Each structure stands twice: as C-alpha cells, then as structure tokens.
Amino acid sequence: MGYGITECVSVAITIVNIIIRTFNIFLITRIGYYTVSKETGVIVNSIFISTWINTALVLLFGNANFSETCLHFWPFTMFNGEYTNMTQNWYLDIGPALISTMFFNSIYVYIDFG
C-alpha cells in the first residue's frame, strides 16, 4: 500500500509541475520580451525555480518534523511530519517518491505535446 501512495504522490507532483510549466509559459509570453532568447531564458529560469520548489521543498518539508529545530514555532501543521532527521526509514519512505517524481519529470519532456 505504501508503494501505491508513493507513486500517486509522484504522479500528482508531476501533474502540478506540468500545470506550473504551462502557466509560466503562458504568463511570460504575454509579457512580450524584445528577443526570443531573453524570453526563453526567463521561461527556463522560472520553470526551474517553480518546479524545484514544488518537487524538492514541498516533498521534503511535508515530511519534516520541525519540533527539534529552531523552526519549532512553525505554525503550519502540514509541515509536522514523522522524520526529524534523514534516517534509514526516511530514505525508505521519501527517497522512492523523490526518485519517481524526478523520473516522471524527465520522461515528460519527451512526451510533451506542446
């Protein structure tokens, strides 16, 4: 059951990354840069930063427990996960989700229909 949840989370993160990518491209093309190279550079940078935040930080912070850190005052309960450190169980639970998400994101580039 845990493997199925991991795969569902990976697919959900990848779908959100696709939506973020499409939204970034839409907004940046509406700005109207003078050169295509400048527009392309801004698109690449914005997609990298937004998908990195969605893939890495949300997945890691969502499973982190800040109770033993200087961020123990963090008001959001969604960032009150099980792991206070990167233990063997962290690698067994979170590692596959992170790798699956990166794998799905790397394949999506080749099956993009846009």
DSSP file (Angstrom, degrees, kcal/mol; ACC not computed):
  #  RESIDUE AA STRUCTURE BP1 BP2  ACC     N-H-->O    O-->H-N    N-H-->O    O-->H-N    TCO  KAPPA ALPHA  PHI   PSI    X-CA   Y-CA   Z-CA
    1    1 A M     >        0   0    0      0, 0.0     4,-1.9     0, 0.0     5,-0.2   0.000 360.0 360.0 360.0 -37.5    0.0    0.0    0.0
    2    2 A G  H  >  +     0   0    0      1,-0.2     4,-2.1     2,-0.2     5,-0.1   0.856 360.0  53.9 -63.9 -34.9    2.9    2.4    0.8
    3    3 A Y  H  > S+     0   0    0      2,-0.2     4,-2.3     1,-0.2    -1,-0.2   0.894 107.0  51.4 -67.7 -38.4    4.3    1.9   -2.7
    4    4 A G  H  > S+     0   0    0      2,-0.2     4,-2.2     1,-0.2    -2,-0.2   0.895 110.1  48.6 -64.3 -40.3    1.0    2.9   -4.3
    5    5 A I  H  X S+     0   0    0     -4,-1.9     4,-2.5     2,-0.2    -1,-0.2   0.900 109.8  53.1 -65.5 -40.4    0.7    6.0   -2.2
    6    6 A T  H  X S+     0   0    0     -4,-2.1     4,-2.2     1,-0.2    -2,-0.2   0.921 110.7  46.5 -60.3 -44.3    4.3    6.9   -3.2
    7    7 A E  H  X S+     0   0    0     -4,-2.3     4,-2.5     2,-0.2    -1,-0.2   0.885 111.1  52.1 -67.6 -37.9    3.6    6.5   -6.8
    8    8 A C  H  X S+     0   0    0     -4,-2.2     4,-2.5     2,-0.2    -2,-0.2   0.904 110.0  48.9 -63.9 -41.0    0.3    8.6   -6.5
    9    9 A V  H  X S+     0   0    0     -4,-2.5     4,-2.6     2,-0.2    -2,-0.2   0.910 111.4  50.5 -64.0 -41.6    2.3   11.4   -4.8
   10   10 A S  H  X S+     0   0    0     -4,-2.2     4,-2.1     1,-0.2    -2,-0.2   0.918 112.3  45.8 -63.0 -43.5    4.9   11.3   -7.6
   11   11 A V  H  X S+     0   0    0     -4,-2.5     4,-2.5     2,-0.2    -1,-0.2   0.901 112.4  51.6 -66.8 -39.8    2.3   11.5  -10.3
   12   12 A A  H  X S+     0   0    0     -4,-2.5     4,-2.3     2,-0.2    -2,-0.2   0.917 110.4  48.2 -63.1 -43.2    0.4   14.3   -8.5
   13   13 A I  H  X S+     0   0    0     -4,-2.6     4,-2.3     1,-0.2    -1,-0.2   0.904 111.8  50.4 -63.4 -40.5    3.6   16.3   -8.2
   14   14 A T  H  X S+     0   0    0     -4,-2.1     4,-2.1     2,-0.2    -2,-0.2   0.903 109.7  50.1 -65.1 -40.8    4.4   15.7  -11.8
   15   15 A I  H  X S+     0   0    0     -4,-2.5     4,-2.2     2,-0.2    -2,-0.2   0.910 111.0  48.9 -64.2 -41.5    0.9   16.9  -12.9
   16   16 A V  H  X S+     0   0    0     -4,-2.3     4,-2.8     1,-0.2    -1,-0.2   0.888 109.3  53.5 -64.8 -37.6    1.3   20.0  -10.8
   17   17 A N  H  X S+     0   0    0     -4,-2.3     4,-2.5     2,-0.2    -2,-0.2   0.886 107.6  50.8 -63.2 -38.1    4.7   20.6  -12.4
   18   18 A I  H  X S+     0   0    0     -4,-2.1     4,-2.5     2,-0.2    -2,-0.2   0.913 111.4  47.6 -64.8 -42.4    3.1   20.4  -15.8
   19   19 A I  H  X S+     0   0    0     -4,-2.2     4,-2.5     2,-0.2    -2,-0.2   0.919 112.4  49.4 -64.1 -43.5    0.4   22.9  -14.8
   20   20 A I  H  X S+     0   0    0     -4,-2.8     4,-2.7     2,-0.2    -2,-0.2   0.913 111.3  50.2 -60.8 -42.8    3.1   25.2  -13.4
   21   21 A R  H  X S+     0   0    0     -4,-2.5     4,-2.4     2,-0.2    -2,-0.2   0.938 112.4  45.6 -61.4 -48.4    5.1   24.9  -16.6
   22   22 A T  H  X S+     0   0    0     -4,-2.5     4,-2.3     1,-0.2    -1,-0.2   0.900 114.0  48.9 -63.0 -41.9    2.2   25.7  -18.8
   23   23 A F  H  X S+     0   0    0     -4,-2.5     4,-2.6     2,-0.2    -1,-0.2   0.902 111.1  50.0 -65.7 -42.1    1.1   28.6  -16.6
   24   24 A N  H  X S+     0   0    0     -4,-2.7     4,-2.7     2,-0.2     5,-0.3   0.927 111.8  47.8 -62.0 -45.4    4.7   30.1  -16.6
   25   25 A I  H  X S+     0   0    0     -4,-2.4     4,-2.2    -5,-0.2    -2,-0.2   0.917 112.2  50.3 -62.6 -42.4    5.0   29.8  -20.3
   26   26 A F  H  X S+     0   0    0     -4,-2.3     4,-1.1    -5,-0.2    -2,-0.2   0.942 114.5  42.9 -60.8 -48.7    1.6   31.5  -20.8
   27   27 A L  H  X S+     0   0    0     -4,-2.6     4,-0.8     1,-0.2     3,-0.2   0.909 114.7  48.6 -66.8 -42.1    2.4   34.4  -18.4
   28   28 A I  H >X S+     0   0    0     -4,-2.7     4,-1.0     1,-0.2     3,-0.6   0.868 108.3  53.2 -71.2 -35.0    5.9   35.0  -19.7
   29   29 A T  H 3< S+     0   0    0     -4,-2.2    -1,-0.2    -5,-0.3    -2,-0.2   0.792 105.5  56.6 -68.9 -24.2    4.8   35.0  -23.4
   30   30 A R  H 3< S+     0   0    0     -4,-1.1    -1,-0.2    -3,-0.2    -2,-0.2   0.709  94.8  66.8 -76.8 -20.1    2.2   37.6  -22.5
   31   31 A I  H << S-     0   0    0     -4,-0.8    -1,-0.2    -3,-0.6    -2,-0.2   0.922  98.4-139.2 -66.7 -43.5    4.9   40.0  -21.1
   32   32 A G     <  -     0   0    0     -4,-1.0     2,-0.1     1,-0.1    -3,-0.1   0.974  16.7-158.9  84.8  70.9    6.4   40.4  -24.5
   33   33 A Y        -     0   0    0     -5,-0.3    -1,-0.1     1,-0.1     6,-0.0  -0.444  22.3-124.8 -75.4 155.7   10.2   40.4  -24.4
   34   34 A Y  S    S+     0   0    0     -2,-0.1     2,-0.3     1,-0.0    -1,-0.1   0.801  92.2  40.4 -74.2 -29.4   12.1   42.1  -27.3
   35   35 A T  S  > S-     0   0    0      1,-0.1     4,-1.8     0, 0.0     5,-0.1  -0.910  72.0-135.9-122.5 150.6   14.1   39.0  -28.1
   36   36 A V  H  > S+     0   0    0     -2,-0.3     4,-2.7     1,-0.2     5,-0.2   0.850 106.4  57.1 -68.8 -34.8   13.2   35.3  -28.3
   37   37 A S  H  > S+     0   0    0      2,-0.2     4,-2.2     1,-0.2    -1,-0.2   0.891 107.1  47.5 -66.9 -37.9   16.4   34.4  -26.4
   38   38 A K  H  > S+     0   0    0      2,-0.2     4,-2.2     1,-0.2    -1,-0.2   0.924 113.4  48.3 -66.1 -44.2   15.6   36.6  -23.5
   39   39 A E  H  X S+     0   0    0     -4,-1.8     4,-2.3     1,-0.2    -2,-0.2   0.914 112.2  49.0 -61.6 -43.3   12.1   35.2  -23.3
   40   40 A T  H  X S+     0   0    0     -4,-2.7     4,-2.6     1,-0.2    -1,-0.2   0.900 110.2  51.5 -64.4 -41.0   13.4   31.7  -23.5
   41   41 A G  H  X S+     0   0    0     -4,-2.2     4,-2.3     2,-0.2    -1,-0.2   0.904 111.1  46.9 -62.3 -42.1   15.9   32.4  -20.7
   42   42 A V  H  X S+     0   0    0     -4,-2.2     4,-2.5     2,-0.2     5,-0.2   0.895 112.2  50.9 -67.6 -39.9   13.2   33.8  -18.4
   43   43 A I  H  X S+     0   0    0     -4,-2.3     4,-2.4     2,-0.2     5,-0.2   0.936 111.3  47.5 -62.4 -46.4   10.9   30.8  -19.2
   44   44 A V  H  X S+     0   0    0     -4,-2.6     4,-2.4     1,-0.2    -2,-0.2   0.925 114.1  46.8 -62.3 -45.4   13.6   28.3  -18.4
   45   45 A N  H  X S+     0   0    0     -4,-2.3     4,-2.4     2,-0.2     5,-0.2   0.919 113.8  47.1 -64.5 -43.4   14.6   30.0  -15.1
   46   46 A S  H  X S+     0   0    0     -4,-2.5     4,-2.4     1,-0.2     5,-0.2   0.899 113.3  48.2 -67.8 -39.1   11.1   30.4  -13.9
   47   47 A I  H  X S+     0   0    0     -4,-2.4     4,-2.4    -5,-0.2     5,-0.3   0.911 112.1  50.4 -66.4 -41.3   10.1   26.8  -14.7
   48   48 A F  H  X S+     0   0    0     -4,-2.4     4,-2.1    -5,-0.2    -2,-0.2   0.949 113.9  43.4 -61.0 -49.0   13.3   25.6  -13.0
   49   49 A I  H  X S+     0   0    0     -4,-2.4     4,-2.2     1,-0.2    -2,-0.2   0.932 116.8  45.4 -65.4 -46.2   12.7   27.5   -9.8
   50   50 A S  H  X S+     0   0    0     -4,-2.4     4,-2.1    -5,-0.2    -1,-0.2   0.905 116.1  44.4 -69.1 -40.3    9.0   26.8   -9.5
   51   51 A T  H  X S+     0   0    0     -4,-2.4     4,-2.9    -5,-0.2     5,-0.3   0.833 111.8  54.3 -73.0 -30.2    9.2   23.1  -10.3
   52   52 A W  H  X>S+     0   0    0     -4,-2.1     4,-2.3    -5,-0.3     5,-1.1   0.923 109.9  47.0 -65.8 -42.8   12.2   22.8   -7.9
   53   53 A I  I  <>S+     0   0    0     -4,-2.2     5,-1.8    -5,-0.2     6,-0.2   0.937 116.4  44.6 -62.3 -45.3   10.2   24.3   -5.1
   54   54 A N  I  <5S+     0   0    0     -4,-2.1     5,-0.4    -5,-0.2    -2,-0.2   0.913 122.0  36.4 -66.5 -42.7    7.3   22.1   -5.9
   55   55 A T  I  X5S+     0   0    0     -4,-2.9     4,-0.6     3,-0.1    -3,-0.2   0.962 129.6  23.0 -77.7 -52.9    9.3   18.9   -6.3
   56   56 A A  I  X5S+     0   0    0     -4,-2.3     4,-2.4    -5,-0.3     5,-0.2   0.968 125.3  38.8 -84.3 -56.0   12.0   19.2   -3.7
   57   57 A L  I  ><S+     0   0    0     -5,-1.1     4,-3.2     1,-0.2     5,-0.4   0.906 116.9  47.1 -70.3 -42.1   10.9   21.6   -1.0
   58   58 A V  H  ><S+     0   0    0     -5,-1.8     4,-2.0     1,-0.2    -1,-0.2   0.923 115.7  46.5 -65.8 -42.0    7.3   20.6   -0.7
   59   59 A L  H  X S+     0   0    0     -4,-0.6     4,-0.6    -5,-0.4    -2,-0.2   0.909 119.1  40.6 -65.6 -42.2    8.1   16.9   -0.6
   60   60 A L  H >< S+     0   0    0     -4,-2.4     3,-0.7     2,-0.2     4,-0.4   0.932 119.1  43.3 -73.9 -45.9   10.9   17.4    2.0
   61   61 A F  H >< S+     0   0    0     -4,-3.2     3,-0.8    -5,-0.2    20,-0.3   0.825 106.8  62.4 -70.7 -29.6    9.2   19.9    4.2
   62   62 A G  H 3< S+     0   0    0     -4,-2.0    -1,-0.2    -5,-0.4    18,-0.2   0.774 112.6  36.1 -65.1 -24.8    5.9   18.0    4.1
   63   63 A N  T << S+     0   0    0     -3,-0.7    20,-1.6    -4,-0.6    -1,-0.2   0.344  97.5 104.4-108.8   4.6    7.6   15.0    5.7
   64   64 A A  B <   -a   83   0A   0     -3,-0.8    17,-3.5    -4,-0.4     2,-0.6  -0.587  59.1-146.5 -88.4 149.6    9.9   17.0    8.1
   65   65 A N  B >   -B   80   0B   0     18,-2.2     3,-0.5    15,-0.3    15,-0.2  -0.961  11.0-173.4-115.4 113.0    9.3   17.4   11.8
   66   66 A F  G >   +     0   0    0     13,-0.6     3,-1.5    -2,-0.6     8,-0.1   0.264  55.5 106.0 -89.9  11.4   10.5   20.8   13.0
   67   67 A S  G 3  S+     0   0    0      1,-0.3    -1,-0.2     4,-0.1     5,-0.1   0.783  84.6  41.5 -66.0 -26.5    9.9   20.1   16.7
   68   68 A E  G <  S+     0   0    0     -3,-0.5    -1,-0.3     3,-0.1     2,-0.2   0.104 107.5  75.0-107.4  21.6   13.6   19.7   17.5
   69   69 A T  S X  S-     0   0    0     -3,-1.5     3,-1.1     1,-0.0    -3,-0.0  -0.650  97.1 -96.0-121.7 179.3   14.9   22.6   15.3
   70   70 A C  T 3  S+     0   0    0      1,-0.3     3,-0.4    -2,-0.2    -3,-0.1   0.598 120.1  65.8 -71.9  -8.9   14.9   26.4   15.5
   71   71 A L  T >   +     0   0    0      1,-0.2     3,-2.0    -5,-0.1    -1,-0.3   0.047  61.7 118.9 -98.2  24.8   11.8   26.3   13.4
   72   72 A H  T <   +     0   0    0     -3,-1.1    -1,-0.2     1,-0.3    -2,-0.1   0.696  66.7  64.8 -65.1 -17.6    9.7   24.6   16.1
   73   73 A F  T 3   +     0   0    0     -3,-0.4    -1,-0.3    -7,-0.1    -2,-0.1   0.447  69.7 137.7 -82.0   0.3    7.4   27.6   16.2
   74   74 A W    <   -     0   0    0     -3,-2.0    -8,-0.1     1,-0.2     5,-0.0  -0.249  46.0-152.2 -52.9 122.6    6.3   26.9   12.6
   75   75 A P        +     0   0    0      0, 0.0     2,-0.5     0, 0.0    -1,-0.2   0.672  64.9  92.8 -78.2 -16.5    2.5   27.4   12.6
   76   76 A F    >   -     0   0    0      1,-0.2     3,-0.9     3,-0.1    -2,-0.0  -0.656  55.9-162.1 -86.5 124.6    1.5   25.0    9.8
   77   77 A T  G >  S+     0   0    0     -2,-0.5     3,-1.1     1,-0.2    -1,-0.2   0.689  85.8  72.6 -76.3 -17.5    0.6   21.5   10.9
   78   78 A M  G 3  S+     0   0    0      1,-0.3    -1,-0.2     2,-0.0    -2,-0.0   0.744  93.9  56.2 -69.4 -19.3    1.1   20.2    7.4
   79   79 A F  G <  S+     0   0    0     -3,-0.9   -13,-0.6     1,-0.1    -1,-0.3  -0.182  81.0  97.0-100.0  40.1    4.8   20.6    8.0
   80   80 A N  B <   +B   65   0B   0     -3,-1.1   -15,-0.3   -18,-0.2    -1,-0.1  -0.565  57.7 160.6-124.0  66.0    4.8   18.4   11.1
   81   81 A G        -     0   0    0    -17,-3.5   -18,-0.1   -20,-0.3   -17,-0.1   0.146  51.4 -96.5 -80.7-165.5    5.9   15.1    9.6
   82   82 A E  S    S+     0   0    0    -19,-0.2     2,-0.5     1,-0.1   -18,-0.1   0.748  93.6  76.5 -86.4 -27.7    7.3   12.0   11.0
   83   83 A Y  B     +a   64   0A   0    -20,-1.6   -18,-2.2     1,-0.1    -2,-0.2  -0.778  38.7 174.1-104.3 124.0   11.0   12.5   10.4
   84   84 A T  S    S+     0   0    0     -2,-0.5     2,-0.3   -20,-0.2    -1,-0.1   0.570  80.0  15.1 -92.7 -12.7   13.3   14.8   12.5
   85   85 A N  S    S-     0   0    0    -21,-0.0     2,-1.6     0, 0.0     5,-0.1  -0.942  92.0 -89.2-151.7 167.7   16.4   13.6   10.6
   86   86 A M        +     0   0    0     -2,-0.3     2,-0.1     4,-0.1    -3,-0.0  -0.640  63.2 161.7 -86.5  85.3   17.3   11.7    7.5
   87   87 A T     >  -     0   0    0     -2,-1.6     4,-1.9     1,-0.0     5,-0.2  -0.276  58.1 -89.4 -93.2-178.4   17.3    8.2    8.9
   88   88 A Q  H  > S+     0   0    0      1,-0.2     4,-1.7     2,-0.2     5,-0.1   0.886 129.1  52.9 -61.2 -38.8   17.1    4.8    7.1
   89   89 A N  H  > S+     0   0    0      2,-0.2     4,-2.2     1,-0.2     5,-0.3   0.848 104.4  56.0 -66.5 -33.3   13.3    5.0    7.3
   90   90 A W  H  >>S+     0   0    0      1,-0.2     4,-3.0     2,-0.2     5,-1.1   0.941 108.6  47.1 -61.7 -46.0   13.4    8.4    5.7
   91   91 A Y  H  <5S+     0   0    0     -4,-1.9     4,-0.2     1,-0.2    -2,-0.2   0.842 113.3  49.1 -64.9 -32.6   15.3    7.0    2.8
   92   92 A L  H  <5S+     0   0    0     -4,-1.7    -1,-0.2    -5,-0.2    -2,-0.2   0.828 123.0  31.0 -74.9 -31.8   12.9    4.1    2.5
   93   93 A D  H  X5S+     0   0    0     -4,-2.2     4,-0.5    -5,-0.1    -2,-0.2   0.901 131.7  26.0 -92.3 -48.3    9.8    6.3    2.6
   94   94 A I  H  X5S+     0   0    0     -4,-3.0     4,-2.2    -5,-0.3     5,-0.2   0.821 108.9  68.9 -91.4 -34.0   10.7    9.6    1.0
   95   95 A G  H  ><S+     0   0    0     -5,-1.1     4,-2.6     1,-0.2     5,-0.2   0.908  99.2  48.5 -54.3 -49.9   13.5    8.5   -1.3
   96   96 A P  H  > S+     0   0    0      0, 0.0     4,-2.7     0, 0.0    -1,-0.2   0.878 110.9  51.5 -62.1 -35.6   11.4    6.5   -3.7
   97   97 A A  H  X S+     0   0    0     -4,-0.5     4,-2.1     2,-0.2    -2,-0.2   0.914 111.9  46.7 -65.6 -41.4    8.8    9.3   -4.0
   98   98 A L  H  X S+     0   0    0     -4,-2.2     4,-2.1     2,-0.2    -1,-0.2   0.920 115.1  45.4 -65.9 -44.2   11.6   11.8   -4.8
   99   99 A I  H  X S+     0   0    0     -4,-2.6     4,-2.4     2,-0.2    -2,-0.2   0.906 112.8  50.6 -67.4 -41.9   13.2    9.5   -7.4
  100  100 A S  H  X S+     0   0    0     -4,-2.7     4,-2.8    -5,-0.2     5,-0.2   0.904 110.1  50.7 -62.5 -40.5    9.9    8.6   -9.0
  101  101 A T  H  X S+     0   0    0     -4,-2.1     4,-2.4    -5,-0.2    -1,-0.2   0.925 111.5  46.9 -63.8 -44.1    9.0   12.3   -9.3
  102  102 A M  H  X S+     0   0    0     -4,-2.1     4,-2.0     2,-0.2    -1,-0.2   0.887 112.6  51.2 -64.1 -37.6   12.3   13.1  -11.0
  103  103 A F  H  X S+     0   0    0     -4,-2.4     4,-1.9     2,-0.2    -2,-0.2   0.939 111.2  46.3 -64.6 -47.6   11.9   10.1  -13.3
  104  104 A F  H  X S+     0   0    0     -4,-2.8     4,-2.1     1,-0.2    -2,-0.2   0.895 112.7  50.9 -61.9 -40.3    8.3   11.1  -14.3
  105  105 A N  H  X S+     0   0    0     -4,-2.4     4,-0.8    -5,-0.2    -1,-0.2   0.865 109.5  50.4 -66.7 -34.7    9.5   14.7  -14.9
  106  106 A S  H  < S+     0   0    0     -4,-2.0     4,-0.4     1,-0.2    -1,-0.2   0.845 112.8  46.1 -72.7 -32.4   12.4   13.6  -17.0
  107  107 A I  H >X S+     0   0    0     -4,-1.9     3,-1.3     1,-0.2     4,-1.1   0.852 101.4  66.2 -75.7 -34.5   10.2   11.4  -19.2
  108  108 A Y  H 3X S+     0   0    0     -4,-2.1     4,-0.7     1,-0.3     3,-0.3   0.822  89.6  66.0 -58.9 -31.2    7.5   14.1  -19.6
  109  109 A V  H 3< S+     0   0    0     -4,-0.8     3,-0.4     1,-0.2    -1,-0.3   0.871 104.9  44.4 -57.5 -36.6   10.0   16.3  -21.6
  110  110 A Y  H <4 S+     0   0    0     -3,-1.3    -1,-0.2    -4,-0.4    -2,-0.2   0.711 115.8  44.9 -84.6 -20.9    9.9   13.6  -24.4
  111  111 A I  H  < S+     0   0    0     -4,-1.1    -1,-0.2    -3,-0.3    -2,-0.2   0.293  79.8 130.0-105.3  11.4    6.2   13.1  -24.4
  112  112 A D     <  -     0   0    0     -4,-0.7    -3,-0.0    -3,-0.4    -4,-0.0  -0.448  42.0-163.3 -66.6 132.7    5.2   16.7  -24.3
  113  113 A F              0   0    0     -2,-0.2    -1,-0.1     1,-0.2    -3,-0.0   0.224 360.0 360.0-102.1  13.6    2.7   17.5  -27.0
  114  114 A G              0   0    0      0, 0.0    -1,-0.2     0, 0.0    -2,-0.1   0.425 360.0 360.0-108.4 360.0    3.1   21.3  -26.9
